[in-house]
Structure formats: C-alpha cells, structure tokens
Amino acid sequence: MLEQSRIKLGSRANLHVCRTDKFKSGFLSVNLLLPTEKKTASHAALLPRVLLRGTEAHPDLAAISEVSDSLYGAKISSVRRRFGETASLGLAAQFLERGIPGQDGGEIFAGAAALLAEVLLRPRTENGGFFDAYVKSESKNQLDAVRAEINNKTGYALRAAIRKMCEGEPFGENTLGDEEILAAITPCGLLDFHAALLSRAPIEIFYIGAQEAQTVAELVSRELSALLRGGAASPLPETVFRQPETVRRFTEKMDVTQGKLTLGWRFGQSTVKNEDAAAFAVFNAVFGGSLTSKLFVNVRERLSLCYYAQSIADSKKGILCAASGVEFAKLREAEDEILRQLEAIKDGDVTEEELSAAIRSEKTDFLTGLDSAQGLEDTLYSLYMNGYSGTAPEYAERFSRVTRQRVTEIARDTILDTVFTLEG
C-alpha cells in the first residue's frame, strides 16, 4: 500500500502525506524554504544546532532525551538540503509506529510531532535572545565544521571548483557558513532570524507512515498552529543560468601529494527547464556516475590516468562536474581524456551495454532509497522540488524510458565553464 496526497495548510504550507504500511517507523519533517544568500547562510547553518539543544519546557539535551525515551526512542534531528538557489532547513522526527506490544502507533506519532513542534517553535531563550551558552557552543562547532572542510581534499576540491564556477551566484555560497559571519552571530540576532523564518518562509511538511491523511493533517495543524498562521510566503529565487563565453581556469596550491582535477560544465537553460531529472541521471551514469561509466572504465581503469574519476550532475541548477585524483604530471593528459569521453557521448558512441548498465544502476539506486521511511521522504521531497508530483514507483519507470538519443542530446548541450586544479 502506498497512498500519496497533498493538503494545503494555510497560505504558505503544504502537507505531503505518504501512507504506507511498509515500515515500522514513521517519519515527519517540517521544512522551511529560503533563498541561498551569504548574509543568511551562516544563520541557517547554525540555527538547527541551537534549536536541538533545549526548549522552554525541556531546557537541555538530557531533558529532551528523557521525552524521546518515553516515546520509545523517537528522535528529533535537523534536515538541511538545497535545490538550486533555494535552501531548505528544518527538523524531522523519526518514531516507531508499529511492532510495540500494547502501544498505539498513533499516540507515539502524536507525541513525536508535539516534541518536534516544541523544539522548532519554543526554544530556550534568555534576555531577548537564544540561550547564550548554546549559541557560543554551537557557533564554535559550526566554525570547526567550516574549517574542517579542507581536511577532505577530494570533497574540498569539488566544492572549491563549484564555488569558483558559480561565483557571484547564490549556488556558489558555502552552505556551511562564513567564518567571519558565524563568529559575529549573537543570540538576539539568531532569534530574530528564527522569528523571520517562521513568519515568512514557504513550508513543506512531509509525513511517511501508517496514519490516515486527515488524521495527520488535524494533528499537524494543531501542533504547528503558531507556524501556520500569517500571510503570504516570501518569494523564492529563480535558478540562475549563465552561458559561459570562455573557459576559466583556476589553480590552488596546497600541501598535497595527489593532484585534484575538476571540470565544470553548464547545460543550456531550455534543456534544464524542460528536462526530466531521470534522463540527467542516466546521462551522468553513462559519463562518470557509475562503475560502468566511461570515466571509470576508460580514464581510470584502462588508461590508469586517475586514482578516481567520477561525475556529478545537478539537473536543478544545470551543472555537471567531473572530479578526479591525478598525478601532477598527468593533469593535462587526464583533462584531455575526460573531454574526449564526453565528446564520444556527443557523437553517439554509447553502446547498448553502457546504456542498459546506466539505467539499471540509477533505477536500482533510486528504488533502494525507498527502502526506509526517511529515504522515501527525501526522495519524494526532491521529486516535488523538481516539479514532479506523482508516486515514487511510477517515477522509477522513467529511467527505463531514457534512450541513447536523449543521452546524446544532453551531452551535446554541455558547455565547458571551469577547470579547477589543486596542486602541490
């Protein structure tokens, strides 16, 4: 059983209910949408950390944990995602709904929803701001996270390339925040950000579990009544598309023993706006997103030019990146070969075996993501934000309908924008 419905709650909130008896655990998320901006990215990164530390009624982690234990281990956590130039942040509750002798899953769900609402709406405050000790502690933790980015050179090189590629665009902002801004956030300033977010942000609420849609709507409306009040939602930004005129090259020096090479392309605006993300995923799997891809089989395995070679495609933003680890002396040779593999796809050089393996890989990964309540929520949310409102099983069939011609068309619409190297 898998029943999906969407219910409007007030002027700026949607409740998405996926009723299923597949899981013992239920999942409820409350997601607030806002533009990705440098001036708010640090506040958005810090806010969930502080909210989870304590509430008016349960002022510390120990008190919150006691409530969670009474709800058979229900867990409240933060959820942060990004869709193009739109950031999404909020809280999620995971809780048992079935399999507890003598217990009503509806009561546990109600308790978990109440706790989530309490953490989100009634935080611990003092002197007109958040509790000072929590802000100081979590600011330090967030600063440590920003500074630790550089420790993972593979991830750092990819993110640095995207920031260079999208410099001046919201997508280029660091979602972890900015060191200088983080250090300057005050308890009062963070509480003001929290209040503004609650009063104006568009809201997407997702429930995965065994409860009836109307039951969920009534409970959510009651627990989140303070959030659902208010006027129209603030507008969200349109995705920024830019057509590169020349290839830009950036080199960063660092104490590394292995070079990092990242190439970034942009897709044409019309292709992105009219494209099904499933076709992008299959194209990416053919190019460098799977173990049967051209980058893995040819650049890494056959020619041994890279320690790793993979590609990442973002259909919402309309960018493609190929990331690789390369010996310093082979950086240019690896770049040429990566470009050659993309040209091969443009020329239609995609075998039936390559296409079938790519489709099978993407479809399997997609269906695997539906094997938990949390995974199903994340999938449905991503599909919804990409303009799809059908069911996840129906969407899975789209992978099988992707043709070699469509993969070739997508490849031909790429324009090389940025080449980023991290060298010793």
C-alpha positions in Angstrom: 0.0 0.0 0.0 1.3 3.4 -1.0 -1.2 6.4 -0.9 0.1 9.9 -1.6 -1.8 13.1 -1.1 -1.1 16.8 -0.7 -3.1 19.0 1.6 -2.9 22.8 1.8 -2.4 24.1 5.3 -2.9 27.9 5.5 -1.5 30.3 2.9 2.1 29.1 2.8 2.3 25.4 3.9 1.8 22.1 2.0 1.4 18.8 3.8 2.5 15.8 1.8 1.3 12.5 3.2 2.5 9.2 2.0 0.5 6.5 3.8 2.2 3.1 3.8 2.4 0.0 5.9 5.8 -0.9 4.7 7.8 0.4 7.6 7.7 0.0 11.4 9.0 3.6 11.8 7.3 6.8 10.7 8.9 10.0 9.6 7.7 13.6 9.8 9.7 16.6 8.5 9.0 20.3 8.7 11.0 22.1 6.0 11.3 25.9 5.7 12.5 27.3 2.4 14.6 30.4 1.9 16.9 31.9 -0.7 20.6 30.9 -0.5 22.4 34.1 0.4 25.7 34.8 2.0 24.1 37.1 4.7 21.8 34.3 5.9 23.7 31.0 5.1 25.6 31.1 8.4 22.5 31.7 10.4 20.7 28.9 8.5 23.6 26.5 9.3 23.7 27.4 12.9 20.0 27.6 13.8 19.1 23.9 13.8 22.1 23.1 16.0 20.9 25.6 18.6 17.3 24.6 18.4 18.2 21.0 19.2 19.9 22.0 22.4 16.9 22.8 24.5 13.3 24.2 24.8 11.3 26.2 27.2 9.9 23.1 28.9 12.9 20.9 28.3 15.9 23.2 28.7 18.8 20.8 27.9 19.7 17.7 26.0 19.1 15.4 29.0 15.5 16.7 29.4 14.8 16.2 25.6 16.3 12.8 25.7 14.0 11.8 28.6 11.0 12.7 26.4 12.4 10.8 23.5 12.9 7.7 25.6 9.3 7.9 26.8 8.3 7.8 23.1 10.3 4.5 22.6 13.4 6.2 21.2 11.7 8.8 19.0 14.5 11.0 17.5 14.4 14.7 16.5 17.2 15.7 14.1 17.9 18.6 11.7 17.5 18.4 8.0 19.2 20.7 5.6 19.0 20.4 1.8 19.5 22.6 -1.3 17.5 22.8 -4.6 19.3 25.1 -7.0 19.3 28.6 -5.4 16.8 27.6 -2.8 17.9 26.4 0.7 15.8 24.1 2.8 16.2 23.7 6.6 14.1 22.3 9.3 13.6 19.4 11.7 12.5 15.8 11.4 11.1 13.3 13.8 11.6 9.5 13.4 9.5 7.3 15.6 8.1 3.8 15.9 4.5 3.3 14.7 4.2 -0.5 14.7 5.6 -3.5 16.4 5.3 -2.3 20.0 3.0 -4.6 22.0 0.1 -2.8 23.7 1.0 0.5 22.2 -0.9 2.7 19.7 1.3 4.0 17.0 -0.9 7.0 16.6 -0.1 8.1 20.2 3.6 7.8 19.6 3.3 9.8 16.4 1.3 12.4 18.2 4.0 12.6 20.9 6.8 12.8 18.4 5.0 15.6 16.4 4.5 17.5 19.7 8.1 17.3 20.6 9.2 18.4 17.1 6.9 21.4 17.3 8.2 22.3 20.7 11.9 22.2 19.5 11.1 24.3 16.5 8.7 26.8 17.9 9.5 27.1 21.6 13.3 27.2 22.1 15.1 28.1 25.3 15.8 31.8 25.4 17.1 34.5 27.7 17.4 38.3 27.6 15.6 38.6 24.3 17.8 36.0 22.5 18.6 32.3 22.4 20.3 30.9 25.4 23.8 32.4 25.2 25.8 29.3 26.2 24.1 27.3 23.4 24.8 29.9 20.8 28.5 30.1 21.8 29.0 26.4 21.9 27.3 25.6 18.6 28.9 28.6 16.9 32.3 27.0 17.8 31.1 23.6 16.5 29.9 25.2 13.2 33.2 27.1 12.8 35.1 23.8 13.3 32.9 22.2 10.6 33.8 25.1 8.2 37.5 24.9 8.9 37.5 21.1 8.7 36.3 21.2 5.1 39.8 21.4 3.9 40.8 18.1 5.6 39.0 16.1 3.0 40.8 17.1 -0.1 38.5 15.2 -2.5 35.4 17.0 -1.2 37.2 20.3 -0.8 38.4 20.4 -4.4 34.9 19.7 -5.8 33.3 22.3 -3.6 36.0 24.8 -4.4 35.5 24.2 -8.1 31.7 24.8 -7.8 32.3 28.0 -5.8 34.6 29.3 -8.5 32.3 28.2 -11.3 29.2 29.8 -9.6 31.0 32.8 -8.1 28.6 35.7 -7.7 25.6 33.3 -7.9 23.7 32.1 -4.8 24.7 28.5 -5.7 28.3 29.4 -5.1 27.8 30.2 -1.4 29.1 27.9 1.2 26.1 26.3 2.9 28.2 25.6 6.0 28.5 29.3 6.5 31.2 32.0 6.6 33.8 32.1 9.4 33.6 35.9 9.9 29.7 35.9 9.9 29.5 32.9 12.2 31.8 34.5 14.7 29.7 37.6 14.8 26.2 36.0 15.3 24.6 37.0 18.5 21.8 35.2 20.5 19.4 38.1 19.7 20.4 38.2 16.0 19.9 34.5 15.7 16.5 34.6 17.4 15.4 37.5 15.1 16.4 35.3 12.1 14.4 32.4 13.6 11.3 34.6 14.0 11.6 36.0 10.5 12.0 32.5 9.1 8.9 31.2 10.9 6.7 34.1 9.9 7.6 34.3 6.1 9.2 31.1 4.8 7.3 28.7 2.5 6.7 25.5 4.4 6.8 21.9 3.1 5.8 19.2 5.6 6.2 15.5 4.8 4.8 12.5 6.6 5.6 8.9 5.9 3.8 6.3 7.9 0.6 4.4 8.6 -1.7 7.2 9.7 -4.7 8.4 7.7 -4.0 11.7 5.8 -6.8 13.5 7.6 -5.6 12.4 11.0 -2.1 13.7 10.1 -3.5 17.0 8.8 -5.5 17.6 12.0 -2.6 16.7 14.3 0.0 18.8 12.4 -2.4 21.7 12.1 -2.9 21.7 15.9 0.7 21.3 16.9 2.1 23.8 14.4 -0.8 26.3 14.6 1.6 29.1 15.6 3.8 28.3 12.5 0.9 28.1 10.1 -0.6 31.5 10.9 0.5 34.5 8.9 0.3 36.0 5.5 1.8 35.1 2.1 5.1 33.4 1.9 8.3 35.2 0.8 9.1 34.5 -2.9 11.8 32.0 -3.7 14.6 32.8 -6.2 14.6 31.6 -9.8 17.5 29.3 -10.7 20.4 31.4 -12.1 21.6 30.2 -15.5 24.7 31.6 -17.1 26.1 30.6 -20.5 29.9 30.7 -20.4 31.7 32.6 -23.1 35.2 31.3 -22.3 36.7 28.5 -20.3 38.0 29.8 -16.9 41.0 28.1 -15.3 41.8 28.2 -11.6 44.7 26.6 -9.7 45.1 26.4 -6.0 48.3 25.3 -4.3 48.3 23.2 -1.2 50.5 20.7 0.6 49.1 17.6 -1.2 50.7 14.5 -2.6 47.9 13.9 -5.2 46.6 16.5 -7.6 42.8 17.1 -7.9 41.3 18.0 -11.2 37.7 19.2 -11.5 36.0 20.2 -14.8 32.6 22.0 -14.7 30.1 22.3 -17.5 26.8 24.1 -17.7 23.7 23.0 -19.6 21.5 25.2 -21.7 18.6 26.8 -20.0 15.9 25.3 -22.2 17.2 21.8 -21.7 17.3 22.1 -17.9 13.8 23.7 -17.6 12.2 21.0 -19.8 14.2 18.0 -18.7 13.2 15.1 -16.6 15.9 14.5 -13.9 15.8 10.8 -14.7 17.4 11.4 -18.1 20.1 13.6 -16.5 20.8 10.8 -14.0 21.2 8.2 -16.8 23.4 10.5 -18.8 25.6 11.1 -15.7 25.8 7.4 -15.1 27.0 6.8 -18.7 29.6 9.6 -18.4 31.1 9.2 -14.9 28.4 8.4 -12.3 28.7 4.7 -12.1 31.2 1.8 -12.1 30.4 1.1 -15.8 30.8 4.7 -16.8 33.2 5.9 -19.5 35.3 7.8 -16.9 35.7 4.9 -14.6 36.2 2.2 -17.3 38.4 4.2 -19.7 40.1 7.1 -17.8 40.7 5.2 -14.5 40.9 1.5 -15.4 42.0 1.2 -19.0 44.4 4.2 -19.2 45.3 4.5 -15.4 45.3 8.3 -15.7 43.4 8.9 -12.4 43.2 7.4 -8.9 39.5 8.1 -9.1 37.3 9.7 -11.8 33.6 10.4 -11.3 31.0 12.9 -12.4 28.1 14.7 -10.6 25.2 16.2 -12.3 22.7 18.7 -10.8 19.7 18.9 -13.0 18.0 21.6 -10.9 21.0 24.0 -11.2 22.0 22.8 -14.7 25.7 22.0 -14.0 27.9 18.9 -14.5 31.2 18.3 -12.7 33.9 15.7 -13.4 36.2 15.2 -10.4 39.4 13.2 -10.4 42.5 12.5 -8.4 45.6 12.7 -10.7 49.4 12.6 -10.5 50.7 16.2 -11.0 52.5 15.2 -14.2 49.3 13.8 -15.7 46.9 16.6 -15.1 46.7 17.8 -18.7 46.6 14.4 -20.1 43.7 13.4 -17.8 41.8 16.6 -18.7 42.1 15.8 -22.4 40.9 12.3 -21.9 37.9 13.3 -19.8 36.9 15.8 -22.5 37.4 13.1 -25.1 35.0 10.8 -23.3 32.3 13.4 -23.2 32.8 14.1 -26.9 32.3 10.4 -27.6 28.9 10.6 -26.0 28.1 13.6 -28.0 29.0 11.6 -31.1 26.6 8.9 -30.1 29.3 6.4 -29.0 27.1 4.8 -26.3 26.7 1.0 -26.5 23.6 -0.8 -25.5 25.5 -2.4 -22.7 26.6 1.0 -21.4 23.1 2.4 -21.6 21.5 -0.6 -20.0 24.0 -0.7 -17.2 23.5 3.0 -16.5 19.7 2.6 -16.4 19.9 -0.4 -14.2 22.3 1.4 -11.8 20.2 4.6 -11.5 16.9 2.7 -11.1 18.4 0.4 -8.5 19.8 3.3 -6.5 16.5 5.1 -6.8 14.5 2.1 -5.6 17.0 1.4 -2.8 16.3 4.9 -1.5 12.7 3.9 -1.0 13.5 1.2 1.5 13.2 3.3 4.6 10.7 6.0 5.7 13.5 8.6 5.8 14.8 7.6 2.4 11.3 7.7 0.9 10.7 11.2 2.4 14.0 12.5 0.9 13.1 11.1 -2.5 9.6 12.5 -2.5 10.8 15.9 -1.4 13.4 16.0 -4.1 11.0 14.9 -6.8 8.4 17.5 -5.6 11.0 20.3 -5.7 11.9 19.2 -9.2 8.3 19.6 -10.4 7.1 16.0 -10.1 4.0 15.2 -8.1 3.4 11.6 -8.9 4.3 8.5 -6.9 7.9 7.3 -6.5 7.3 3.8 -8.0 5.8 5.5 -11.1 8.8 7.8 -11.4 11.2 4.8 -11.2 9.9 3.7 -14.6 11.1 6.9 -16.2 14.7 5.6 -16.0 13.8 2.7 -18.3 12.4 5.0 -20.9 15.7 7.0 -21.4 17.1 6.5 -24.9 20.6 6.7 -26.3 19.4 9.7 -28.4 18.3 11.6 -25.2 21.7 10.9 -23.5 23.4 12.2 -26.6 21.3 15.3 -26.7 22.0 16.1 -23.1 25.8 15.7 -23.7 25.7 18.0 -26.7 24.1 20.7 -24.6 27.0 20.9 -22.2 29.4 23.9 -22.4 32.7 23.8 -20.5 32.8 26.6 -18.0 35.6 25.9 -15.4 38.8 23.9 -15.0 40.0 23.8 -11.4 43.2 22.1 -10.2 44.5 21.5 -6.7 48.3 21.1 -6.9 51.2 20.6 -4.6 
